[in-house]
Amino acid sequence: MGGPSSSQGQSPKTALTPAQRRQQEVAQLDFEIEFFQAVLERYPEYVDVLRVLGNALTLRGRFAEGLEVDKRLTQLRPQEALAHYNLACSHSLLHQVDAAFAALRRAIELGYDDFAYMERDSDLDNIRSDPRYRKLLLEYARAKQAKKKRSQQA
């Protein structure tokens, strides 16, 4: 009575399998990538589109292309911490450890401070076991504490 097979004209919804859901996600990402690439052909410095395209390429596993987008973003926005953070992620995904650390250091120098997210961001998994990662976090945690202490004394 009143359920999906009632006489109210409703048909039962078909549940997608995980494989079908993934196939839909991939198709959507491919569409978005094509669309944003077309936008960039007309407006090559459209930063918001570059950000979305870089994310879509990464989600699609096209890390080398995502890296190129992130490089463009850091050229267009050299003082933007998030652009450098995303560049670090792209380098990490490609196992370019030294470049990932250089970009991550620059991101932090520019003000990136979401260390809780950094700790769980799977894009950085390839550098997290490197001793430089902990050293970098400790260095900036100490600097942040010293700055806080100075501001409290003033």
C-alpha positions as CSV (number, residue, x, y, z in Angstrom):
1,M,0.0,0.0,0.0
2,G,1.7,3.2,-1.2
3,G,5.0,1.4,-1.7
4,P,7.1,1.5,-4.9
5,S,5.0,-1.1,-6.6
6,S,1.7,0.5,-5.8
7,S,-0.7,1.7,-8.3
8,Q,0.6,5.3,-7.9
9,G,2.8,4.9,-10.9
10,Q,6.1,4.7,-9.0
11,S,8.7,2.2,-10.2
12,P,11.3,0.6,-8.0
13,K,14.6,2.3,-8.1
14,T,17.5,0.2,-9.3
15,A,20.5,0.3,-7.0
16,L,23.8,0.6,-8.7
17,T,26.6,-1.8,-8.0
18,P,29.8,-0.3,-6.7
19,A,31.4,-0.9,-10.1
20,Q,28.5,0.9,-11.9
21,R,28.8,3.8,-9.4
22,R,32.6,4.0,-10.1
23,Q,31.9,3.9,-13.8
24,Q,29.5,6.9,-13.5
25,E,32.1,8.8,-11.4
26,V,34.8,8.2,-14.0
27,A,32.5,9.3,-16.8
28,Q,31.6,12.5,-14.9
29,L,35.3,13.2,-14.2
30,D,36.2,12.7,-17.9
31,F,33.4,15.1,-18.9
32,E,34.5,17.7,-16.4
33,I,38.2,17.4,-17.5
34,E,37.2,17.9,-21.2
35,F,34.9,20.8,-20.3
36,F,37.5,22.6,-18.2
37,Q,40.2,22.0,-20.8
38,A,38.0,23.7,-23.4
39,V,37.4,26.6,-21.1
40,L,41.1,27.0,-20.6
41,E,41.7,27.1,-24.3
42,R,39.8,30.3,-24.4
43,Y,40.9,31.6,-21.0
44,P,44.2,30.0,-20.2
45,E,44.7,32.0,-16.9
46,Y,41.3,31.3,-15.4
47,V,42.6,30.3,-11.9
48,D,39.4,28.9,-10.6
49,V,39.0,26.5,-13.6
50,L,42.7,25.5,-13.2
51,R,42.0,24.5,-9.6
52,V,39.0,22.4,-10.5
53,L,40.8,20.8,-13.4
54,G,43.8,20.0,-11.3
55,N,41.6,18.3,-8.7
56,A,39.7,16.3,-11.4
57,L,42.9,15.1,-13.0
58,T,44.2,14.0,-9.7
59,L,41.0,12.2,-8.8
60,R,41.1,10.5,-12.2
61,G,44.7,9.3,-11.5
62,R,46.2,11.6,-14.2
63,F,48.9,12.8,-11.8
64,A,51.5,14.1,-14.3
65,E,48.8,16.3,-16.0
66,G,47.7,17.4,-12.5
67,L,51.3,18.4,-11.7
68,E,51.4,20.6,-14.9
69,V,48.2,22.4,-13.8
70,D,49.6,22.9,-10.3
71,K,52.8,24.3,-11.7
72,R,50.7,26.8,-13.8
73,L,48.8,27.8,-10.7
74,T,52.0,28.5,-8.7
75,Q,53.2,30.6,-11.6
76,L,49.9,32.6,-11.7
77,R,49.6,32.8,-7.9
78,P,53.2,32.6,-6.5
79,Q,52.2,33.8,-3.1
80,E,49.3,31.5,-2.6
81,A,50.0,28.9,0.0
82,L,47.3,26.4,-1.2
83,A,48.7,26.4,-4.7
84,H,52.0,25.3,-3.3
85,Y,50.4,22.8,-1.1
86,N,48.6,21.2,-4.1
87,L,51.9,21.3,-6.0
88,A,53.5,19.3,-3.1
89,C,50.7,16.8,-3.3
90,S,51.2,16.3,-7.0
91,H,54.9,15.8,-6.6
92,S,54.3,13.3,-3.8
93,L,51.8,11.3,-5.9
94,L,54.5,11.0,-8.6
95,H,57.1,10.0,-6.0
96,Q,59.1,13.1,-6.6
97,V,60.0,13.4,-2.9
98,D,62.6,16.3,-3.0
99,A,60.3,18.4,-5.1
100,A,57.3,17.6,-2.8
101,F,59.3,18.7,0.2
102,A,60.4,21.9,-1.5
103,A,56.8,22.8,-2.4
104,L,55.4,21.8,1.0
105,R,58.0,24.0,2.8
106,R,57.1,26.9,0.5
107,A,53.4,26.3,1.2
108,I,54.0,26.5,5.0
109,E,56.3,29.5,4.6
110,L,53.4,31.3,2.8
111,G,51.0,30.5,5.6
112,Y,49.6,27.0,5.0
113,D,48.9,25.8,8.5
114,D,46.2,23.1,8.3
115,F,48.5,20.5,9.8
116,A,45.6,18.3,10.9
117,Y,44.5,17.9,7.2
118,M,48.1,17.5,6.1
119,E,48.4,14.5,8.5
120,R,45.5,12.7,6.9
121,D,45.8,13.8,3.3
122,S,46.5,10.6,1.3
123,D,48.2,12.6,-1.4
124,L,51.2,13.0,0.9
125,D,51.4,9.3,1.9
126,N,54.6,9.0,-0.2
127,I,56.5,11.5,1.8
128,R,55.1,11.0,5.3
129,S,57.5,8.2,6.2
130,D,60.5,10.3,5.2
131,P,62.2,11.8,8.3
132,R,62.1,15.3,6.6
133,Y,58.3,15.3,7.0
134,R,58.4,15.1,10.8
135,K,61.3,17.5,10.9
136,L,59.4,20.0,8.8
137,L,56.3,19.8,11.0
138,L,58.3,20.2,14.2
139,E,60.2,23.1,12.8
140,Y,57.0,25.0,12.0
141,A,55.2,24.0,15.2
142,R,58.1,25.4,17.2
143,A,58.1,28.6,15.1
144,K,54.4,29.0,15.6
145,Q,54.8,28.5,19.4
146,A,57.6,31.1,19.5
147,K,55.5,33.6,17.6
148,K,52.5,33.0,19.9
149,K,54.7,33.4,23.0
150,R,56.1,36.7,21.6
151,S,52.7,38.1,20.9
152,Q,51.5,37.2,24.4
153,Q,54.6,39.1,25.9
154,A,53.8,42.2,23.9
